[in-house]
Every structure is written in structure tokens, then in C-alpha cells.
Amino acid sequence: MTNPLFDTVRHTPDAASLWDGSHKIPWNDPAFSARILREHLSQDHHLASRKSSVIEAQCAWIASRCLSGGPASILDLGCGPGLYSRLLAGDANYYIGLDFSPASIGYAQDTFGAPGKAEFRLADVAEADFGGPFELAMMLYGELNVFPPEVCQRILAKAHAALAPGGRLLIERQRFGAVRKSGQEPRSRTRADNGGLFSDRAYVCLTENHWFDAESVALQCFHVLAQGDAEPVTYRSTTRAWTGDEMEGLLRQAGFADVAHHDDWPVPDNGLALVSATK
Ligand SMILES: C[S@@+](CC[C@H](N)C(=O)[O-])C[C@H]1O[C@@H](n2cnc3c(N)ncnc32)[C@H](O)[C@@H]1O
């Protein structure tokens, strides 16, 4: 008898198709986004969003290093369920979060939305007009790395345009070595007897990792076979590894100056690093 999961054709994807549109987990699919929201809010792990203790430490860092000069408008790109707004929005600061996950934006609006203080918009950051002017813009938790290089450049250029003169941009990037390591991990298999991220039904997931050296890209393929399905569904997560110098180049190309790397940014592991830049 054949096993549809293990009979799935598993070949290294073609480098030319790395950014072909299906390169990303569908964070914006309504059902998927509802399942991801559970992971964002969980205090059992750091997936999707970090645990509250880390978010609190990062907000304290942002407040002391970037918001000390009085009232500020803050733009959070890929804000998820708005967990940073709880600490950054308020009487002094106006916060706007953009995300294309409907469940996350719905949760953020219901939980943290406050007219004139914290607002959340369902929007694709690759396409949306960011508005402005803002004193601070940020994209955290390595999200910039999962966009194709030309879209990274577009997002950075739009962030630059949305900032007030002297405004700051914070990018929490995935370190090059951490991305490469993720692409070189051996294949693994998990089962979710009560459902999980990929389905509400029980499923098994075969994860295959690939590293594309010439493109500096890690590709994860998740082959998911849910109970009752005859064939597995494959999801992909594609991550571009940027060195610190390359990230600095992207920022300068977008018009930023004063690029700085911050070793004191509080992160639970050293796979991520913070870089800031000024308009
Ligand atoms: C790793 S999560 C981080 C969420 C949040 N910054 C945090 O740390 O709690 C990345 C977020 O980016 C959002 N995202 C990914 N691609 C996006 C896009 N093209 N436009 C808007 N949001 C996007 C996802 O929906 C998700 O909420």
C-alpha cells in the first residue's frame, strides 16, 4: 500500500521558482490566520510572536532608545495581533499597525484599538501606502527576510518616505548564519493529533529544508497530510539571508543614514539582531 506522504515527490525545488508567489506560509488566509493567532498568543513558545516577557523587554528598549523625545507616531509593519502596541501606544504615542492576517488584525482592533492612540489596518505591506509622517517605523521578528529582495527594497523605500526627517527605522533581521543553518537542518516529521498550525484536523507533517548557496536562501517545505485527505498539501517558507553589511547596503540604497547594529537588543536567542537607521 502506498503512503501518500512518503510518496510525495520530493526534489530540490528549482532556484528560479524560489520567489514564485507560493513562497510563503499563507498568513493571510482566514482559517490559517485564525490558527496562527493561537500561536501568537501562546505563552508556551516564541513562535509567531515572542512571549510577553521578551516583548516587554523589547518595548522598554524601544521606549528608552527611540521615544525619549516626546510624543511620537509609530508605524509597525507586520504588527500581528498588536502585542507591542499594548506598551508603545498611549497618551504620548500614536501607534498604527499594518498586517495582512485578518484574525490578527481583528484581535488587535478588539483588544488594543483606541481612536487616536492605537489603530490597526488589514494591509499587505508590500503594496500598501504607509501614510505618515512617523517618528518611528519598525519591522520586527525577522519578517523582512521572508520577502523577495526587490520587495524588501520597496518596503524600505516606502518606510523611508513615510518617516519624518530624522525619523528612525528599526529592522529586526534574521542573522545570516541562523538562516543558513535552518536551510541545512535534516528532514523531520511531526504529528499533531489534535490539529495545529496546518489544520484543525489531526495531521502529520514532513518538513524538508534546503539551502541555496548562490541565492543565500533557505527554503522549508512542509508536506502536510491531514486525516481524511488522500494527498498531502505542501506549504513553503522562503527566507533570504542577509549579512549585516548587505542589510546596511539595502538601507542606504533606500535613502537611510546612520545605520547602527545594536548588540544590546533583548532577544531570547542569537538568531536575530536589530539594526536601526535614520532618515
Ligand atoms: C513573525 S510574525 C511577527 C508579528 C509581530 N511583529 C510580533 O512580533 O508579534 C510576522 C507577521 O507579519 C505578517 N505579514 C507577513 N507578510 C505580510 C505582508 N505581506 N503584509 C502584511 N503583513 C504581513 C504576518 O501576518 C505576521 O503577523
The ligand as a MOL file (V3000), in Angstrom:
LIG
                    3D

  0  0  0     0  0            999 V3000
M  V30 BEGIN CTAB
M  V30 COUNTS 27 29 0 0 0
M  V30 BEGIN ATOM
M  V30 1 C 6.6500 36.6350 12.7640 0
M  V30 2 S 5.1000 37.4890 12.8140 0 CHG=1
M  V30 3 C 5.5220 38.8560 13.8480 0
M  V30 4 C 4.3410 39.6270 14.3550 0
M  V30 5 C 4.6760 40.8010 15.2790 0
M  V30 6 N 5.6110 41.7380 14.6720 0
M  V30 7 C 5.2420 40.2940 16.5740 0
M  V30 8 O 6.4690 40.2090 16.6920 0
M  V30 9 O 4.4380 39.9600 17.4600 0 CHG=-1
M  V30 10 C 5.0780 38.2220 11.1840 0
M  V30 11 C 3.8110 38.9690 10.8530 0
M  V30 12 O 3.9600 39.5530 9.5680 0
M  V30 13 C 2.7260 39.4760 8.8990 0
M  V30 14 N 2.9660 39.5600 7.4570 0
M  V30 15 C 3.6680 38.7100 6.6850 0
M  V30 16 N 3.6700 39.1430 5.4170 0
M  V30 17 C 2.9500 40.2810 5.3850 0
M  V30 18 C 2.5730 41.1810 4.3460 0
M  V30 19 N 2.9560 40.9840 3.0810 0
M  V30 20 N 1.8380 42.2560 4.6820 0
M  V30 21 C 1.4320 42.4650 5.9570 0
M  V30 22 N 1.7460 41.6380 6.9780 0
M  V30 23 C 2.4980 40.5610 6.6940 0
M  V30 24 C 2.1320 38.1520 9.3390 0
M  V30 25 O 0.7270 38.1060 9.1410 0
M  V30 26 C 2.5390 38.1180 10.8120 0
M  V30 27 O 1.5610 38.6840 11.6250 0
M  V30 END ATOM
M  V30 BEGIN BOND
M  V30 1 1 1 2
M  V30 2 1 2 3
M  V30 3 1 2 10
M  V30 4 1 3 4
M  V30 5 1 4 5
M  V30 6 1 5 6
M  V30 7 1 5 7
M  V30 8 2 7 8
M  V30 9 1 7 9
M  V30 10 1 10 11
M  V30 11 1 11 12
M  V30 12 1 11 26
M  V30 13 1 12 13
M  V30 14 1 13 14
M  V30 15 1 13 24
M  V30 16 1 14 15
M  V30 17 1 14 23
M  V30 18 2 15 16
M  V30 19 1 16 17
M  V30 20 1 17 18
M  V30 21 2 17 23
M  V30 22 1 18 19
M  V30 23 2 18 20
M  V30 24 1 20 21
M  V30 25 2 21 22
M  V30 26 1 22 23
M  V30 27 1 24 25
M  V30 28 1 24 26
M  V30 29 1 26 27
M  V30 END BOND
M  V30 END CTAB
M  END
